[in-house]
Amino acid sequence: MSDIKVDAVLDITNEVCPMTFVKTKLKLETLETGQHLEVILNDGEPLRNVPRSLKEEGHRIVGTKKDGTKFHLIVEKGM
């Protein structure tokens, strides 16, 4: 993950579903295709739902990392 340039960071650890995906989607709309968003989220429902929903929207998860109780996803914005 360290070789990927992150263009924006979004911490959704204080959000609950479905706002976790809604906020992630809104943040991705501010980026250009191919740019990367780092999403910081909690285990459980957000970690199951956000990546699945992003893939369904045409985005790509290019990296993941666990940091204590939080997870970091690197998302490449699709078309």
Chimera marker file (.cmm) of the C-alpha trace (Angstrom):
<marker_set name="trace">
<marker id="1" x="0.000" y="0.000" z="0.000" r="1" g="1" b="0" radius="0.5"/>
<marker id="2" x="2.896" y="2.361" z="0.575" r="1" g="1" b="0" radius="0.5"/>
<marker id="3" x="3.584" y="2.781" z="-3.159" r="1" g="1" b="0" radius="0.5"/>
<marker id="4" x="0.039" y="3.988" z="-3.915" r="1" g="1" b="0" radius="0.5"/>
<marker id="5" x="-0.459" y="7.767" z="-3.954" r="1" g="1" b="0" radius="0.5"/>
<marker id="6" x="-3.517" y="8.600" z="-1.843" r="1" g="1" b="0" radius="0.5"/>
<marker id="7" x="-5.395" y="11.663" z="-3.098" r="1" g="1" b="0" radius="0.5"/>
<marker id="8" x="-7.905" y="11.971" z="-0.233" r="1" g="1" b="0" radius="0.5"/>
<marker id="9" x="-8.656" y="10.404" z="3.153" r="1" g="1" b="0" radius="0.5"/>
<marker id="10" x="-12.074" y="9.768" z="4.694" r="1" g="1" b="0" radius="0.5"/>
<marker id="11" x="-12.608" y="8.578" z="8.276" r="1" g="1" b="0" radius="0.5"/>
<marker id="12" x="-16.026" y="6.957" z="8.676" r="1" g="1" b="0" radius="0.5"/>
<marker id="13" x="-15.352" y="5.262" z="12.017" r="1" g="1" b="0" radius="0.5"/>
<marker id="14" x="-18.015" y="7.395" z="13.741" r="1" g="1" b="0" radius="0.5"/>
<marker id="15" x="-20.689" y="6.606" z="11.124" r="1" g="1" b="0" radius="0.5"/>
<marker id="16" x="-23.191" y="3.751" z="10.941" r="1" g="1" b="0" radius="0.5"/>
<marker id="17" x="-24.605" y="1.974" z="7.900" r="1" g="1" b="0" radius="0.5"/>
<marker id="18" x="-25.889" y="3.101" z="5.475" r="1" g="1" b="0" radius="0.5"/>
<marker id="19" x="-24.125" y="6.447" z="6.057" r="1" g="1" b="0" radius="0.5"/>
<marker id="20" x="-20.740" y="4.729" z="5.851" r="1" g="1" b="0" radius="0.5"/>
<marker id="21" x="-21.281" y="4.030" z="2.158" r="1" g="1" b="0" radius="0.5"/>
<marker id="22" x="-23.139" y="7.284" z="1.467" r="1" g="1" b="0" radius="0.5"/>
<marker id="23" x="-20.258" y="9.390" z="2.817" r="1" g="1" b="0" radius="0.5"/>
<marker id="24" x="-17.717" y="7.275" z="0.937" r="1" g="1" b="0" radius="0.5"/>
<marker id="25" x="-19.647" y="7.644" z="-2.314" r="1" g="1" b="0" radius="0.5"/>
<marker id="26" x="-19.959" y="11.420" z="-1.867" r="1" g="1" b="0" radius="0.5"/>
<marker id="27" x="-16.217" y="11.735" z="-1.225" r="1" g="1" b="0" radius="0.5"/>
<marker id="28" x="-15.399" y="9.664" z="-4.316" r="1" g="1" b="0" radius="0.5"/>
<marker id="29" x="-17.531" y="12.045" z="-6.396" r="1" g="1" b="0" radius="0.5"/>
<marker id="30" x="-14.988" y="14.788" z="-5.623" r="1" g="1" b="0" radius="0.5"/>
<marker id="31" x="-12.165" y="12.739" z="-7.179" r="1" g="1" b="0" radius="0.5"/>
<marker id="32" x="-11.179" y="12.083" z="-10.776" r="1" g="1" b="0" radius="0.5"/>
<marker id="33" x="-11.268" y="8.604" z="-12.321" r="1" g="1" b="0" radius="0.5"/>
<marker id="34" x="-8.136" y="6.701" z="-11.308" r="1" g="1" b="0" radius="0.5"/>
<marker id="35" x="-7.484" y="8.721" z="-8.150" r="1" g="1" b="0" radius="0.5"/>
<marker id="36" x="-7.249" y="6.983" z="-4.785" r="1" g="1" b="0" radius="0.5"/>
<marker id="37" x="-9.287" y="7.442" z="-1.634" r="1" g="1" b="0" radius="0.5"/>
<marker id="38" x="-8.191" y="6.028" z="1.710" r="1" g="1" b="0" radius="0.5"/>
<marker id="39" x="-11.238" y="5.049" z="3.766" r="1" g="1" b="0" radius="0.5"/>
<marker id="40" x="-10.782" y="4.418" z="7.488" r="1" g="1" b="0" radius="0.5"/>
<marker id="41" x="-13.555" y="2.211" z="8.857" r="1" g="1" b="0" radius="0.5"/>
<marker id="42" x="-14.453" y="-0.186" z="11.633" r="1" g="1" b="0" radius="0.5"/>
<marker id="43" x="-14.704" y="-3.953" z="11.500" r="1" g="1" b="0" radius="0.5"/>
<marker id="44" x="-18.114" y="-5.602" z="11.222" r="1" g="1" b="0" radius="0.5"/>
<marker id="45" x="-20.925" y="-4.255" z="9.094" r="1" g="1" b="0" radius="0.5"/>
<marker id="46" x="-18.968" y="-1.320" z="7.566" r="1" g="1" b="0" radius="0.5"/>
<marker id="47" x="-16.083" y="-3.600" z="6.557" r="1" g="1" b="0" radius="0.5"/>
<marker id="48" x="-18.508" y="-6.059" z="4.943" r="1" g="1" b="0" radius="0.5"/>
<marker id="49" x="-20.790" y="-3.553" z="3.218" r="1" g="1" b="0" radius="0.5"/>
<marker id="50" x="-18.622" y="-0.645" z="2.068" r="1" g="1" b="0" radius="0.5"/>
<marker id="51" x="-16.171" y="-2.659" z="-0.087" r="1" g="1" b="0" radius="0.5"/>
<marker id="52" x="-18.987" y="-4.703" z="-1.623" r="1" g="1" b="0" radius="0.5"/>
<marker id="53" x="-20.994" y="-1.580" z="-2.481" r="1" g="1" b="0" radius="0.5"/>
<marker id="54" x="-17.935" y="0.161" z="-3.916" r="1" g="1" b="0" radius="0.5"/>
<marker id="55" x="-17.205" y="-2.784" z="-6.211" r="1" g="1" b="0" radius="0.5"/>
<marker id="56" x="-20.846" y="-2.811" z="-7.343" r="1" g="1" b="0" radius="0.5"/>
<marker id="57" x="-20.458" y="0.885" z="-8.260" r="1" g="1" b="0" radius="0.5"/>
<marker id="58" x="-17.408" y="0.108" z="-10.447" r="1" g="1" b="0" radius="0.5"/>
<marker id="59" x="-14.624" y="1.141" z="-8.064" r="1" g="1" b="0" radius="0.5"/>
<marker id="60" x="-11.651" y="-1.047" z="-7.161" r="1" g="1" b="0" radius="0.5"/>
<marker id="61" x="-10.141" y="-1.882" z="-3.763" r="1" g="1" b="0" radius="0.5"/>
<marker id="62" x="-6.384" y="-1.746" z="-4.352" r="1" g="1" b="0" radius="0.5"/>
<marker id="63" x="-5.165" y="-2.119" z="-0.773" r="1" g="1" b="0" radius="0.5"/>
<marker id="64" x="-6.218" y="-2.938" z="2.766" r="1" g="1" b="0" radius="0.5"/>
<marker id="65" x="-4.483" y="-2.615" z="6.101" r="1" g="1" b="0" radius="0.5"/>
<marker id="66" x="-5.516" y="-3.259" z="9.691" r="1" g="1" b="0" radius="0.5"/>
<marker id="67" x="-4.442" y="-0.671" z="12.258" r="1" g="1" b="0" radius="0.5"/>
<marker id="68" x="-5.491" y="-1.776" z="15.740" r="1" g="1" b="0" radius="0.5"/>
<marker id="69" x="-9.282" y="-1.935" z="15.653" r="1" g="1" b="0" radius="0.5"/>
<marker id="70" x="-9.594" y="0.124" z="12.456" r="1" g="1" b="0" radius="0.5"/>
<marker id="71" x="-9.184" y="-0.841" z="8.823" r="1" g="1" b="0" radius="0.5"/>
<marker id="72" x="-7.812" y="1.248" z="5.967" r="1" g="1" b="0" radius="0.5"/>
<marker id="73" x="-9.083" y="0.639" z="2.442" r="1" g="1" b="0" radius="0.5"/>
<marker id="74" x="-7.454" y="2.202" z="-0.583" r="1" g="1" b="0" radius="0.5"/>
<marker id="75" x="-10.100" y="2.657" z="-3.265" r="1" g="1" b="0" radius="0.5"/>
<marker id="76" x="-9.347" y="3.519" z="-6.880" r="1" g="1" b="0" radius="0.5"/>
<marker id="77" x="-12.174" y="5.522" z="-8.381" r="1" g="1" b="0" radius="0.5"/>
<marker id="78" x="-13.752" y="3.867" z="-11.402" r="1" g="1" b="0" radius="0.5"/>
<marker id="79" x="-15.685" y="5.463" z="-14.217" r="1" g="1" b="0" radius="0.5"/>
<link id1="1" id2="2" r="1" g="1" b="0" radius="0.2"/>
<link id1="2" id2="3" r="1" g="1" b="0" radius="0.2"/>
<link id1="3" id2="4" r="1" g="1" b="0" radius="0.2"/>
<link id1="4" id2="5" r="1" g="1" b="0" radius="0.2"/>
<link id1="5" id2="6" r="1" g="1" b="0" radius="0.2"/>
<link id1="6" id2="7" r="1" g="1" b="0" radius="0.2"/>
<link id1="7" id2="8" r="1" g="1" b="0" radius="0.2"/>
<link id1="8" id2="9" r="1" g="1" b="0" radius="0.2"/>
<link id1="9" id2="10" r="1" g="1" b="0" radius="0.2"/>
<link id1="10" id2="11" r="1" g="1" b="0" radius="0.2"/>
<link id1="11" id2="12" r="1" g="1" b="0" radius="0.2"/>
<link id1="12" id2="13" r="1" g="1" b="0" radius="0.2"/>
<link id1="13" id2="14" r="1" g="1" b="0" radius="0.2"/>
<link id1="14" id2="15" r="1" g="1" b="0" radius="0.2"/>
<link id1="15" id2="16" r="1" g="1" b="0" radius="0.2"/>
<link id1="16" id2="17" r="1" g="1" b="0" radius="0.2"/>
<link id1="17" id2="18" r="1" g="1" b="0" radius="0.2"/>
<link id1="18" id2="19" r="1" g="1" b="0" radius="0.2"/>
<link id1="19" id2="20" r="1" g="1" b="0" radius="0.2"/>
<link id1="20" id2="21" r="1" g="1" b="0" radius="0.2"/>
<link id1="21" id2="22" r="1" g="1" b="0" radius="0.2"/>
<link id1="22" id2="23" r="1" g="1" b="0" radius="0.2"/>
<link id1="23" id2="24" r="1" g="1" b="0" radius="0.2"/>
<link id1="24" id2="25" r="1" g="1" b="0" radius="0.2"/>
<link id1="25" id2="26" r="1" g="1" b="0" radius="0.2"/>
<link id1="26" id2="27" r="1" g="1" b="0" radius="0.2"/>
<link id1="27" id2="28" r="1" g="1" b="0" radius="0.2"/>
<link id1="28" id2="29" r="1" g="1" b="0" radius="0.2"/>
<link id1="29" id2="30" r="1" g="1" b="0" radius="0.2"/>
<link id1="30" id2="31" r="1" g="1" b="0" radius="0.2"/>
<link id1="31" id2="32" r="1" g="1" b="0" radius="0.2"/>
<link id1="32" id2="33" r="1" g="1" b="0" radius="0.2"/>
<link id1="33" id2="34" r="1" g="1" b="0" radius="0.2"/>
<link id1="34" id2="35" r="1" g="1" b="0" radius="0.2"/>
<link id1="35" id2="36" r="1" g="1" b="0" radius="0.2"/>
<link id1="36" id2="37" r="1" g="1" b="0" radius="0.2"/>
<link id1="37" id2="38" r="1" g="1" b="0" radius="0.2"/>
<link id1="38" id2="39" r="1" g="1" b="0" radius="0.2"/>
<link id1="39" id2="40" r="1" g="1" b="0" radius="0.2"/>
<link id1="40" id2="41" r="1" g="1" b="0" radius="0.2"/>
<link id1="41" id2="42" r="1" g="1" b="0" radius="0.2"/>
<link id1="42" id2="43" r="1" g="1" b="0" radius="0.2"/>
<link id1="43" id2="44" r="1" g="1" b="0" radius="0.2"/>
<link id1="44" id2="45" r="1" g="1" b="0" radius="0.2"/>
<link id1="45" id2="46" r="1" g="1" b="0" radius="0.2"/>
<link id1="46" id2="47" r="1" g="1" b="0" radius="0.2"/>
<link id1="47" id2="48" r="1" g="1" b="0" radius="0.2"/>
<link id1="48" id2="49" r="1" g="1" b="0" radius="0.2"/>
<link id1="49" id2="50" r="1" g="1" b="0" radius="0.2"/>
<link id1="50" id2="51" r="1" g="1" b="0" radius="0.2"/>
<link id1="51" id2="52" r="1" g="1" b="0" radius="0.2"/>
<link id1="52" id2="53" r="1" g="1" b="0" radius="0.2"/>
<link id1="53" id2="54" r="1" g="1" b="0" radius="0.2"/>
<link id1="54" id2="55" r="1" g="1" b="0" radius="0.2"/>
<link id1="55" id2="56" r="1" g="1" b="0" radius="0.2"/>
<link id1="56" id2="57" r="1" g="1" b="0" radius="0.2"/>
<link id1="57" id2="58" r="1" g="1" b="0" radius="0.2"/>
<link id1="58" id2="59" r="1" g="1" b="0" radius="0.2"/>
<link id1="59" id2="60" r="1" g="1" b="0" radius="0.2"/>
<link id1="60" id2="61" r="1" g="1" b="0" radius="0.2"/>
<link id1="61" id2="62" r="1" g="1" b="0" radius="0.2"/>
<link id1="62" id2="63" r="1" g="1" b="0" radius="0.2"/>
<link id1="63" id2="64" r="1" g="1" b="0" radius="0.2"/>
<link id1="64" id2="65" r="1" g="1" b="0" radius="0.2"/>
<link id1="65" id2="66" r="1" g="1" b="0" radius="0.2"/>
<link id1="66" id2="67" r="1" g="1" b="0" radius="0.2"/>
<link id1="67" id2="68" r="1" g="1" b="0" radius="0.2"/>
<link id1="68" id2="69" r="1" g="1" b="0" radius="0.2"/>
<link id1="69" id2="70" r="1" g="1" b="0" radius="0.2"/>
<link id1="70" id2="71" r="1" g="1" b="0" radius="0.2"/>
<link id1="71" id2="72" r="1" g="1" b="0" radius="0.2"/>
<link id1="72" id2="73" r="1" g="1" b="0" radius="0.2"/>
<link id1="73" id2="74" r="1" g="1" b="0" radius="0.2"/>
<link id1="74" id2="75" r="1" g="1" b="0" radius="0.2"/>
<link id1="75" id2="76" r="1" g="1" b="0" radius="0.2"/>
<link id1="76" id2="77" r="1" g="1" b="0" radius="0.2"/>
<link id1="77" id2="78" r="1" g="1" b="0" radius="0.2"/>
<link id1="78" id2="79" r="1" g="1" b="0" radius="0.2"/>
</marker_set>
